[in-house]
C-alpha cells in the first residue's frame, strides 16, 4: 500500500526546510514553495513507502532540516539529499523497531567486505570485526555518539558505511588514532597571529582570526573529494601512509605524494583567500601565518569533520 503524507504534515516539513535556509515561509515566492512541495511530497512518500516501519514525521523533519544546504534553493537542497537513506538512518538512531534489522540486511555485506580487507593475520576474526563495527555504527559507546548520527545524506548511505567501517576497523586492528588529542581551535588560530605583533596591531586580532577561519574553511571546501579524504584519513583518523596506501592500493610513495600535494593546495588556497579577505599584500599574510602553517593539521581535522560526508574509496586511482 502506497503511503501518502497528509497536507498539513507536508506543509510543516516544507516550512522547516525553508527556515533551515535562513528565510521564513512568508518570504519565499509561490513558485519556490510549489517546487519544494513537489519534491518534498515525492521524496517523503518514497521514503515512507520503502520500509516496514514509520519514523515520527516531526523527528524526521528535524533530522533532515539539520542537513540541508542553506546556500541553495529549498527544492534543490532537498533534491540533493538521499532522503530514503536518511529515513533509515534516522529510524536506527531513534531505535525504531525493525530499523536496525533493515540496516543490517541492506549494509552488512558492505561492512563484511571492509572487515575482510582489514582483519589482518587473524588477529581479529572477520565476524567479530563485523559485529563490532556494526555496533559502533548503530549504538553510542559511552560519550561517543553512534557513528550513524554523523551521516548527512549528501551521498549514499552505503558509501558512508564503507568509509566509517574502514576507519573503525583500522582503529580496532592497529589501535586508536593519535590525532584525536588536539588543542582547542581558539588557541590554534590565536597562534596564527604573529607573536611579534605590538599591542597596537593586536587591536583587531579577533577580526584577523575570524578571517583566517573563513579563509581556511573556504580552502577546505575547494579541495577535491580525494584530497579531502586523504587529509581526513591522515589528520582526523591518524592513519599512517602505509595504511592509506593499502586503502587505495597504491605504492606508499604515491600516497605520500598525494597527501603532501593536498596539504600544499590547502595552504596555498588559504593564503590566497586570506589575502583577498583582508586586502593585504603577501608580506602581511606571511606575518599573520608565521609559525602557524606547520600546525594547520590540528584545524583541518576539525573543519573536515564539518565539511560533509567523506566519500567512500573504491579501487585505486591510476598513478600518473
N, C-alpha and C positions, 0 to 999 in steps of 0.2 A: 504493500500500500504506500503510495507516494505521500510524503509529508508536505503539508502546506503551512507556512508561517502566517500567523494572524497579522492583519494590517497594523494593529496597534503595536505589536511586538517588532514588526519591521520598522515602523516609524521610530521607536525608541533606539533600535540598533543603528539606524542611519544617523540619527541626531548625535549619538555617541561618536560615530566615525567623524562627523563634521567637526565636533568640538575638539577631537584629537588633533585636527589640523589647525587649531588656533582660531577658529571662527565660530559663530553661532548659527543655528539653523535659519534664523531670520536674515542673516547676511548673505546667504547663498542664493543664486538665481534659481528659478524654477527648472531650467534645463539641467543645471548641475544636480539638483535634487532628483530629477527624473532619471538621470543617468545612474546615480547612486542607487536609487530604489531598484532599478532593473538588475544591476549587478548583484546587489545585496540579496534580493529575493532568490535569484538563480543559485548563487553560491550557498546561501543558508539552506535552501531546500535540498540541494545536492548533498550537503554535509549531513543534515539530519537524516536523510533517507539512506545514507550509506552504511549506517551502523544499527545494531540491535539494541542500543541504549540511547538515552537522552541526557543532554547537558542542560542544566537550567540556563535559559537564554540570558538572564541578567549576568550570570557569571561568565558566559562565553562572550558577551558583549564587552565586558571589561577586559577580558583576556585579549581580544582582537584589537580593541581601541589602543591598547598599550603598545601595539606592534605595527600600526600603520605609519607610513611615511608622511609626515606633516607638510612636506615641501611640494607635494604634487596634488592634483585634483582628487577629491574623495573617491570617486569611482575608480580612477586609475590606481590609487593607493590600495583599495580593496582588491582590485583585479590582480594586483601583483602578489598577493598573499596566497599561500597554499591553504585554503580555508578548511578543506576536509582533513588535512594533516593536523592543523591547529585544533580542530574539533576533537580529534583523537587524543592529542597531547593534553588538552585542557581536561578531558574526561579522566585521563590517567592521573593527572595532578590532583584532581578533586576526589579521586578514589571512587568514581562511578562504577558500579558493579558491571562487570563484563569488559571494561575498557582495557585493563591490564592483559586479559586473555587475548583481546583483539590485537593489542600491541605486540605481544609475543608471537601470535600467529602470523602477523604481517612482517615482522622485522627480526625474528630470532635467527633467520638464515643469514642476514647481513652481519649480525653480531658474531655468529659462528665462523663466518669467513675471516673476520678480523681476528678473532681469538686463535684460529688455526695458524694464522700468519705470524702471530707474536708469541705464542706459547712455545718458548724455546727449550730444547734439551729436556723436555719432560718435567721441568721444574714446577710447572703448574699445568694440571690436566686441562684439556680444552673445555670439557664440560663444566669444570669448576670455574674456569675463566668466564665462560658464557653466563653462568649463574651470577657471578659477582658483578659483571658489567651490567647485566640486565637489572639487577637490584639497585645499582647506583644510578641508573637512568631513571628508574621509577620511584625510588624512595629516598627520603632525606637520610643523612648519616650524621647524627649529632648536629653540629652547627652548619654543616654543608647541606645546601638545598639539593633536591633531586635534580640531576643534570637536565632532565627534560624541561624544567622550567626555563632553561636558557634558550630553548628553541624559539625563534622569532618568525618562522613561517616565510622567510624570504627565499627559501629553496625547499626542495622535497625533504620530508622527514627522514627518508632513507639515507640521504646524504649526511644530514646532521648526525644520525645514529652511527654511521660508519666512522666519521671523524671522532666523535666523542668516544666511541668504543675503542678506537685506536689509542687515544690518549690514556684512557683508563687502563687498558691492557698493558701499555708500556710502563705506566707507573707501578702497576702490580708486579710486573716481571722484573723491572730494573730498580724500583724504589721511587719514592715521591720526588717530584720536581723540586729543585732548589730555588727556582725563580719566584716562588710564592712569597718569600721573605723580601719585601721591598719597602723602602721608606715612603712616607706619605707624599702624595702628589704635590701638596703645597710646598713642602721642603725641597722637592726636586726642582720645581720651577723657580723657587727663590734662588736656587744655586745658579740659574741661568743668567741672572742679573750680575754683571761684573762685580766681583768682590772689591774692586778698587774704586768703585763709584763713591763720589763725595755725597754728603747729605743733600746738597742742592740737586744733584742728579737723581737722588732716590725719591724725590717728592712724588714722581709719577710711576714709581716702581710697580704698583699694583696694576696700573694700566698696561705696563710693559709685560708683566707676567700673563695678564689676560690675553694680550695679543700673541704671545708666544704659544699659549694653549690653543688659540684659534688657528694659528698657522700650522701647528703640529697636527691638529685634528683634520684639517684640510689635506695635509700631506698624506696622512694615513688613508683617507678616503680615495686618494688618487692612485694608490698602489694597485697593481694588478691582483687578481684573485690569488694567483700562485705566490706572489711576493708577500701578500698579507698572510697567507697560510704559513709560508716558511718562517716569517718573523714570529708568528704566533707559536708555532711549534718550538722554535728556538728560545724565545724570550718568555712566553707565558708558561709553557709546559716544561722548559728546561731540558729539552731533548738534545742529545749530542748530535754532532754532524754525522756520525756513523749510523745512528738510528734513523735520522731524516733521510740519509742516502738510501737506506734499506726500504723505507716507506715509498720512495719514488723510484726505486730500482735503478739508481744511477751510481757512478763512482763517487766516493766521498769528496774528491776534489771538485767535482761538478756541483755537488750540494753546497760545499763551502763557497764556491764562486757565486752561486745563486743568492745565498744569504748575504754575502758581502755587497753584491750589487743592489739588493733590495734595501739594505741599510743606507747605502750611498744615495740611492734615489730619494729615500725618505729625508735624509739630511738636506740634500740639495733643494728639494721642493719646500721644505720648512723654511730654509733661508730665503728663498725667493718670495714666499708668501709673507714672511715677516718683514722683508724689505719693502714690500708693497703696502702692507697694512700700516706700518709706521712711517713710510715715506722717508727712509733714511738710507744713506749710502752703505756699501759693503763694509766699510771700516767700522761703522757703528754696529752693524749686525754682528761682526766679529766680537766686538766688545760685549754685547749682550749675551752672546752664546759662549764666550770664553769659559772654559772649564766645565761646560755643560754638555757638549756634544757626546763626550765619552760616556755620559750617564743617561742618554736618551733611552737606552734599553728599558730602564725602570718605568718610564712613562708609556712607551709603546705597548708594554704589556697591559697597562690599564686601558688605554684608548682602544686597543684591538678587541678587548673584551666587550666594548660598547659599539663596535663597528658593524654589528650584524653577524649573521651566521657565517662561520668559516666553511668554505666549500669543501666537499669531500675530495680526497685524492683517489685517482683510479690508477691507470697504468702510467709508467714513467713518460715524461716528455723527452723527445729525442734530443740528445746533446748536439749543439751546433758544431 
